[in-house]
Amino acid sequence: MKNRFLWLKLLVAAVAWYVAYTILQPVTEYVTFDILRLERGMHLGESIAFFLYDVPKILLLLSGMIFLITLIRTFFSAERTRQLLGGKRVGIGNVLAAMLGIVTPFCSCSAVPLFIGFVESGIPLGVTFSFLIAAPVINEVAVVLLFGLFGWRIATLYIVSGLTIAMIAGMIIGKLKLERWVEDFVWQMQFQAAQDDSTKVTWEDRIQRAWSTVRDIVGKVWLYVVIGIAIGAGIHGYVPTDALADIMGKSAWWSVPIAVLIGIPLYLNAAGIIPIVSALIEKGASLGTAVAFMMAVIGLSLPETIILRRVLKPQLIVVFIGVVGLAIILTGYLFNLVM
């Protein structure tokens, strides 16, 4: 009877989550344009709609994925995970983590809980970064849209370059031995997880552990999510596409790094950024510059950086942005060179 009640509560929670996620966009539009009476297509209206939609969306995704990931991880001990990724020789673990990131349909923000789980399980820091980079950068939506808009050559080059960025950047970060720049509470969570692996876990224990992890992580990062999305919403509503095209369409050597610097603070998912990239190219932006801009937006987004600040010290965040940003810049030059 107890187990039936437990499963009933879980089912009700899952249905409530699905309903909330499904009605989020129409409710947001109703609140923004009907109740608040803001105009569609105007700067303020688009910014408010973006903020009201993305804050609950990201928090719902974070909560749901943290719960599922924690639930799944209760079936795999830290030792077993270390054998899969951590026990490989240099480079192999990065390749496996990057490949896992390719088939993981998570954006940069939602990949962060998985990153924490990897660190908790004892996976080397460089390997976890290979996953963290590959998951958002090599996005399946972006691949499909790039294939449809620009053909298989561009889509393939995008996959190969993103995979290379994830592997090389992860290996560089791993070689630098920067574990001291991970926040202490993450290592404490790893120690607790290692202790828990030795006990027999019931379904009630698994669900309780998953819910506890949701409360712990979301409770630590929700304010960072709200601040990051608020900044992103302002930029989303007020930065004109024409101005970006003017900068990214220039043939000067600095156009690619400037595009990456512009892309880092922006916040859009792959489905949102690809149409913008297409419009920028139509307005004169070079392909490599536009692709570098896209990778910076989805791979080095501001909300991801803010969330990472909760688990990483500023020094490691600077290294992460620097290594990945440099790799993206080189990829932009490569696209401009070969296409």
C-alpha angles and dihedrals in degrees: 000000000000092000092049091053090048092053091045091055090048091050092049090049092050092049091047090050092050094047092048092050093045097051095040098096099046091044090050092051092047092051094044102042104024107031098030090032094218117161121254114242093021121120098244095043094050092047094050092046090049092051096045091049101042100045096061091035094056093042091049091048092046092049095045096045095043088053094049094042093050090047091052092044091059087071093054123060122220089248093056091050091048089053090055099048112358097054096058123104120259111300099012093082090049091051092050092046092048091049089050088051091054093058094041109095096209130126121229094268096049092046090065095079088053089050089054090048091052092052091046090054093055098254112156113264094239091054092051090053091052087059094042091053098042097047097067101022096055096049119175091217090053091049093053094045094045090050091050095046103035108014137249096299093062092042092050094046088050092054094045094046093046092049091049092049091051095048098043096041091049092049092049092050089047093051091052091062096221100163089122088069094062113099114260096238090065091059089046089054088050091053091049091048091051090053092049093052092072095061129079109252125212125204090256089054092048094051092044091050091049092050091046090052091050091053092045099049099035089046089056099045109031095094091050089051092051093048093047094049091046090057091044091049091054092051091043092056101038109033108093119225092220091060091053091049091052091055097040095045095063118104094219117122092244095060093089097050090043090052090051092049090050092047098051098072093042120095123209134128122239094264089055099043100046095067089049091050089050091050092048091052090049088053093053108276114142116248097240093048091049093048091049088050090051093049091049091051096050099030103040102028120165095238090053091052092048092049091046089054087070091061103025131055118240093255092060093045089054091050091047094050092043097050096043093041091053091048091051091049091053089049090053091053089048092053091049090049100049102031 
